[in-house]
Amino acid sequence: MIIYKDLVTGDEIISDSYGLKDVDNVVYEIDCKRITKGGVNVDIGANPSAEGEDADALEEGAEQVIDVIDSFRLVSIPFGDKKGFAGQLKGFMKKAKDQWTAKGKSEDEIKDLQKGIQGYFTKHLSPNFKDLEFFTGESMDPDGM
């Protein structure tokens, strides 16, 4: 299993065990699912529908979580609008460029990565921005992504 970390903060973000899909060689899309966490499920063989109980109700103490968010302790961060997100992205790319340079990436490789990230934002995130939720690593470092 490969665990991927935020380039700037070092926070663990995702793992290849969740079915990563490389998009434009700049981001990963990942399939997430809602899981039930906590509570005790005791099956006594009774038919809940016959007893008038809601079959989809959660056990006491149980909660629905998204598997990846829970596993990596990601924290929700609100962005009021595209402009706020674009500002965060710009700051991240500046820090990432320093990291890429330190790791020996050429200027051409860095420019291609920056162009790809900007293109992904314009093509995929911007049109659907109001439908998206954003999360950051558990350190909640504002310089991370």
C-alpha positions in Angstrom: 0.0 0.0 0.0 1.3 3.5 -0.9 0.3 6.4 1.3 0.3 9.8 -0.4 1.3 12.9 1.6 0.7 16.6 1.1 3.8 18.0 -0.6 3.9 21.0 1.7 2.7 19.8 5.1 3.5 16.1 5.0 0.0 15.2 6.1 -1.2 11.8 5.0 -4.0 12.5 2.5 -4.9 9.3 0.6 -3.8 5.8 -0.2 -3.7 3.7 -3.3 -6.0 1.2 -1.6 -9.0 3.4 -2.4 -8.8 3.1 -6.2 -7.0 6.2 -7.4 -7.5 7.6 -10.8 -4.8 9.9 -12.2 -6.4 12.9 -13.9 -4.3 14.9 -16.3 -1.1 13.8 -14.4 -1.8 16.5 -11.8 -4.4 15.3 -9.4 -5.9 12.0 -8.2 -9.6 11.3 -8.1 -10.6 8.7 -5.5 -13.8 6.7 -5.0 -15.2 7.2 -1.5 -18.1 5.5 0.3 -20.2 6.2 3.3 -19.6 3.7 6.0 -21.2 3.2 9.4 -18.8 3.7 12.3 -19.5 2.7 15.9 -22.6 1.2 17.4 -23.1 -2.5 17.8 -25.1 -4.5 15.3 -26.7 -7.5 17.0 -28.7 -9.7 14.6 -31.2 -11.8 16.6 -32.9 -13.0 13.4 -36.0 -10.8 13.7 -37.4 -9.2 10.6 -37.2 -5.4 11.2 -39.7 -4.6 8.5 -42.3 -6.8 10.2 -41.7 -5.0 13.5 -42.2 -1.6 12.0 -38.6 -0.4 12.4 -36.8 1.7 9.8 -34.3 -0.7 8.1 -32.0 2.2 7.3 -31.9 3.6 10.9 -28.5 3.8 12.6 -27.8 1.9 15.7 -27.4 4.0 18.9 -23.9 5.5 18.9 -23.3 4.8 15.2 -22.6 7.5 12.7 -22.2 7.7 8.9 -18.8 8.8 7.7 -17.0 9.0 4.4 -14.3 6.3 4.6 -11.3 8.3 3.2 -12.1 11.4 5.3 -12.4 9.3 8.4 -9.3 7.1 7.7 -7.0 10.0 7.1 -8.6 12.4 9.7 -9.2 15.0 7.0 -10.8 18.3 8.2 -13.4 20.2 6.3 -12.4 23.7 5.1 -14.9 26.1 3.8 -14.2 28.3 0.8 -16.8 31.0 0.4 -16.2 31.3 -3.3 -14.0 30.4 -6.2 -11.8 33.5 -5.5 -11.0 32.2 -2.0 -10.0 28.8 -3.3 -8.0 30.3 -6.2 -6.0 32.3 -3.6 -5.3 29.2 -1.6 -4.3 27.3 -4.7 -2.0 30.1 -5.8 -0.2 30.1 -2.4 0.0 26.3 -2.4 1.5 26.3 -5.9 4.2 28.8 -4.8 5.2 26.5 -1.9 4.9 23.4 -4.1 7.3 25.0 -6.7 9.9 25.4 -4.0 9.5 21.7 -3.0 9.6 20.6 -6.6 12.8 22.6 -7.2 14.4 21.1 -4.1 13.5 17.6 -5.4 15.3 18.3 -8.7 12.4 18.9 -11.1 13.3 21.0 -14.1 11.6 24.3 -14.9 9.8 22.7 -17.8 8.4 20.0 -15.6 7.3 22.6 -13.0 5.6 24.7 -15.6 3.8 21.7 -17.0 2.6 20.8 -13.5 1.4 24.4 -12.8 -0.3 24.6 -16.2 -2.0 21.2 -15.5 -3.2 22.3 -12.1 -4.6 25.6 -13.4 -6.3 23.7 -16.3 -7.9 21.2 -13.9 -9.2 24.1 -11.7 -10.7 25.8 -14.8 -12.1 22.7 -16.5 -13.3 20.5 -13.5 -13.5 22.5 -10.3 -14.7 25.9 -11.3 -17.9 24.9 -13.2 -19.0 22.7 -10.3 -17.6 24.7 -7.4 -20.9 25.2 -5.5 -21.3 21.4 -5.4 -17.9 20.6 -3.9 -16.6 20.1 -0.4 -12.9 20.6 0.4 -10.8 18.9 3.1 -7.3 19.4 4.4 -4.9 17.3 6.3 -5.2 16.8 10.1 -2.5 19.5 10.8 -4.9 22.1 9.3 -1.9 23.9 8.0 -3.2 26.7 5.8 -0.2 26.3 3.5 -1.2 22.8 2.6 -3.7 21.6 0.1 
